Amino acid sequence: MSTSNMLTFVTTDQAPPEKRAAAERRDDFLEIYSDFIAAKAREQASRCSQCGVPFCQSHCPLGNNIPDWLMLAATGRLEEAYEVSSATSSMPEICGRICPQDRLCEGACVIEQSGHGSVTIGSVERYITDTAWRNGWVAPITPQRQLDQSVGIIGAGPAGLTAAEQLRSEGYRVVIYDRHDRPGGLLIYGIPNFKLEKEVVERRTRRLEDGGVQFQRGVSIGSDISLKDLRSRHDALLIATGVYKARSLAVPGVGASGVHRALDYLITSNRVGMGLAAEGFTSGVLNAENRHVVVIGGGDTAMDCVRTAVRQKARSVTCLYRRDRENMPGSQREVANAEEEGVRFQWLAAPSAILEKKTGGVKGVRVQRMRLGPPDASGRRLSQAIPDESFDLKADMVIEALGFEPEDLPVLFAEPDLAVNRWGGVKIDHRNMMTSIPGVFAAGDIVRGASLVVWAIKDGREAATAMDAYLGARRRSRGLAAE
């Protein structure tokens, strides 16, 4: 392979895809970044230094062969680039859109560390797979054999969808059960269109369905069917529910009308965007139009909320975060995008009370000024209140974006034998990803806690491999054969 057009980072500047102007994108929910044209994708891919120790790859949870597919893209061999990219990632075009590359592969890029600006890895990744879809290179799922074993998957989010693809490709009958009316989990109902348009997710789920994966929509495990019943239907189960229980504020006034959970707000907005019924929006309860909105939290969910409120024509949007910008968990790119769109950030600020009107409803937030103290057990600096330093912030809509915790699955699933850890996540044997119940596996956020989509994809791939090994051993012990 010729490398004559590589290593151009010393002569070619970093150039991300064109971003729509803030004034334009504030008025719609379309993705804010344009697609690369072919020449620009080749040019940016050619900036890769092809270093001997690719830190980009080691900082990617999936271990993607980034230098290889960058070189292939730079030399115009896009179909091969797609084959290399999709060999380690089940959703490269989705990761290219929503991964916080500034904290992962691009943040670790060698030429970024040398001051030349990182390769635009995520944008090239997105371009490669979008091109593959347009050109018909994304092959349908066509198992080479059909196995007389079935797998049930609880949850149609990224971990469940990833495992379903691999297991169906191996020839298993796969059924996915999900509480929502369409598959995708937070990819559909949690992440706004301006980051990930729904068609990008839906073409993935259509491919699974066309390949023989069955979806049981609107099914709640525990009320519609028990885990015990599911076990009798399938040879193995995968729990990939994610974590949906919102953490709540513990301050006076938190129960006031006008205080909402982030996911309730985002699900409602996404339903509106898909043309579905959304009572909370039509009633005005979960519509930010003409309101003073305060979002509490500093993660990517908080950024999704503030940017959604802007597009719903809020009168003002403010984000409160108890630490400073450098110590926030969310993507710095998302913060920059929010600032461009008019969101105001109050750093080192935490709510101490929700202020209520005499007639009911929220009228403001009392904000406590904070400072950073010594690091906690995780290494992040603690936030500490500054005595006698507070102020009131006008608000008639407050959104809590403080993260998520697991639901009580042993109770919800009517399965007391399902072991959980001290914070409620499902316990697994990390050697084989099996839970305390034989033949029942778990993956994604319900195991590791609220995390990134790319980690869920990694877990889904590993779970599928572990389940295949388990089911293969059972076939051999019982003398079962492929049809």
Order of alpha helices (4+ residues) and beta strands (2+ residues): alpha-alpha-alpha-alpha-alpha-alpha-alpha-alpha-beta-alpha-beta-alpha-alpha-beta-alpha-beta-beta-beta-alpha-alpha-beta-alpha-beta-alpha-beta-beta-beta-beta-beta-beta-alpha-beta-alpha-alpha
